Amino acid sequence: MKGLKFIIGMLLITMLFGCNASSEGGKSNDADGNKVTISYASWGLGTEKEQNIERLMIKAFEEKYSNIEIKLVESIPNDKWNDGLAAAASANEMPDVFMLSEIPPGVANDWLLDLSKLAADDADLAKVPEAVRKAATYGDTLFALPAGQQFLGYYVNKDMFNNANLDAPESGANIIEFVDSVKSITNISKGKVGINNPMAILDWYPAAVSKTLGWYTYTEEGYHLNSTEFKEGQKIAKDIVTNGYAYESLTDEQKSNFDGSNPGEVWASGNMGLIWDGTWALTAFEENLDFDYDFIGIPGGRTVVANDYIGISKNTKHPKEAYIFSKWMSFGKEGYLKRIDIAAEKGKVLNGVPVTTDQDVLDAYFELQDLPGVRSAFDNLDNAIVEPVKAVPGYVQSRWEAPTGVSISDQPNANIHSLLEASIKGEIKLEDYLSQINNLANAKYEEAKKAIE
């Protein structure tokens, strides 16, 4: 009898340790003891032959979690991601885990699992900036996880300013310093220009000068395009364009003075003072630029964050394993440290910056990438601005695509973006249409918001 009790006790201990392994790593079986299969769709997988860092991360995951197999779903077209997901959902073939080009359609179509309980006590998720977590939360429900992060802002050609005996703008420069630097470095006859295109000013300016407005004036109440801040940003952008400080607004005759036939080539040739881009450009810059440059973000010093998000299917049979895998591929400390190791060992590209503020991760990252301006951007994450394209309902319509009914040159029904661009070029007066644009942007926002309520 004592021997039987001992055996039963050992079995109970084994079962307890088995359950722990399932949640913490190593082993994870389904109820019948079979290997768990998680299907995964992502636009970042490249080809089997390329073996990019995403595929190598998946292999590393399967080595660590030997009883979880990842099945890649590669039938969803990258250029029609939402349509592909919708088709998969209709066929009852939704992947367990999938990248999200936009979160709201996933919420509206009831594709996404409520992750609130799974993520409630996750210490790694707590190290993701609050603004990033909040962007994936609708009401009290967390519907997606931050899968990748980029910083948006300006890069400066420091050599170009130094050679002209001018002070190059730095991280935290104010608006006046920024505009002065664009103007002072420009010399069209000598093939020198201040900036590529000032359209981004419409997006970042309101948040740079206001404590309450966000990107493109967005707040949870909607857009405030009739605000003083938006009008000021448009005025600055118009001044830069109409006075010839931006390459893309120059005439063909003026562009003939430059080395290069597009903004990227002019920047690479060393003849553009500042260029708007994201941290995804860092690898190409490191490999191809032969001048000293830095990332300075936006005037005022706030960090602009653009995130990718990953979702888990509401119908997955293995929510815990799907969460473990999603975390490994995205914000998890262990996974990101492995990503850095793979990049260093295999010579692969780290796409973007860490989505976590964990110090060990940041220390490892900055051993590979030590641009001062990127460090400054991390230092200011507590006051970050989140670019809303992936998280705010109806943003694509509110910012770009909604038709206005206004005729501009060869466009009988110009969209919002075209109307704003025409105002910067001086082709129309913004004040004549601003109320209309603001109402339209908010209407598209409210329409999309109702779809997910």
Order of alpha helices (4+ residues) and beta strands (2+ residues): alpha-beta-alpha-beta-alpha-beta-alpha-alpha-alpha-alpha-beta-beta-beta-alpha-alpha-beta-alpha-alpha-alpha-alpha-beta-alpha-beta-beta-alpha-alpha-alpha-alpha-beta-beta-beta-alpha-alpha
